[in-house]
């Protein structure tokens, strides 16, 4: 029961973290800034002030976060964490790592090295954490484990200047929190796979606990913790990582993109203090995975993710990439998208970790710097960039997690991103919502929306994703763009007796507050009001947010549709998370002479962006 409670607490706090740091998925996908090609001197294009090189930008961002934290503390005569963590400022203790790194990290770009005010801020935050833990208020908070990592690093960096009494106090309270992690790690030590079906907890949680236990062993000289932590983290690096560079959560061979940063940060931290040769190859694989499956605005590709439809530009574990020239460029790219006003504690602390463990060296271009690139995993998922267009494919299949609300059904297959307009069509997954699945079929009154077999084939002229269902199979073809136009089509082949109701659905990233225009002449300002448009209303094309989508088949459009929120176990409630659903009935018909009806239905699209 204790272990299960620990899991429940962590999954809830991650949900809070995502809710507190994300904007609308479809909106955030269009807000990032492209890095450009000016990278020879180590700079990236960004209108935000501050240095663009690393680690200089890290230090600049950390200072902004520390100043905001200091102002927050000064607003109260005797602040508590409950007061400080209001208004989206959760995980306030993260800030202690930023002020401590600024004080302790000697580097030409760090003008706060041995700055007395940074030391004073670290001591104020650390003393507050000690007081709250003594009173039983610290560890009961969501995120206490993550906060403790930041506190442990601050202790490690500052222990020689804390004074004996404060040093012993901090040590005593830190150990109170770390000690239970030993039990969690031992209980799960012989699990078949480090994934949820075997762990009953997400692998990122176990990796983080093991990394904290390992670091504490180094700081406090506890050999038994060193052995437990190293065995777990070495296994993560050597055997648990997939061939494609990620740690799956529901299935170890399928990606959970956003949470991968969390597991990566733990494995990379272990390398920093162990230099275990088993780890560096894993960091190389993870660098490749993230650099390929990140959109030009810095957000992780969503169509391959089985946990979250939404994820922001992520600073977690970016130091892991900096062992490699392209990884340093990727870390620089991500840091360049973060502005001073983004420095809430949860971001500031992870930037501090990136700065502390940054590895300097040369830079090499990454996919986001290039006009053309493509990548296919060993599984049926891939991505291609052609000038301003990025298309991501998922033919990934997984069993439904019926009794686990946190895992989405792998029902989405195609995402289309434009560097000007952002994400236009999303293949983000959902749960208990077949209306959002790329394809669905009704058989004997039951709706089926997950493919039973898939194949992805990629070539320079056209990519082909094939999806098989019970009563049909379909090929999705995406051809090479011509200028600002991208063409794609769905070719559907019937099998046997057709389903009672078979549909193709596209999720459109529509923006509330903007106009939706149609070929019929209708113009609608999108808001909370429910809209159901017929094929006559649409008339053959729709225009919105700088793009126009032309189609050669009858369709209906519904807005707003609220996708599943795994942390609430219910549909989203914010209009910013809504999508528009463009649906096409496939109208398949039985043919007594032909069991397989080749090319029975074909639906073509032309997508243009400004």
Beta strands, then each sheet from edge to edge (+ up, - down):
strand 1: 372-376
strand 2: 381-386
strand 3: 389-394
strand 4: 414-418
strand 5: 422-426
strand 6: 439-443
strand 7: 446-448
strand 8: 453-458
strand 9: 462-468
strand 10: 472-479
strand 11: 485-495
strand 12: 501-508
strand 13: 515-518
strand 14: 523-525
strand 15: 531-533
strand 16: 541-544
strand 17: 547-551
strand 18: 556-561
strand 19: 564-565
strand 20: 570-571
strand 21: 579-585
strand 22: 596-609
sheet 1: 1+ 2- 3+ 4- 5+ 12- 6+ 7-
sheet 2: 1+ 2- 3+ 4- 5+ 12- 21+ 18- 15+
sheet 3: 8+ 9- 10+ 11- 22+ 17- 16+ 13- 14+
sheet 4: 19+ 20-
end
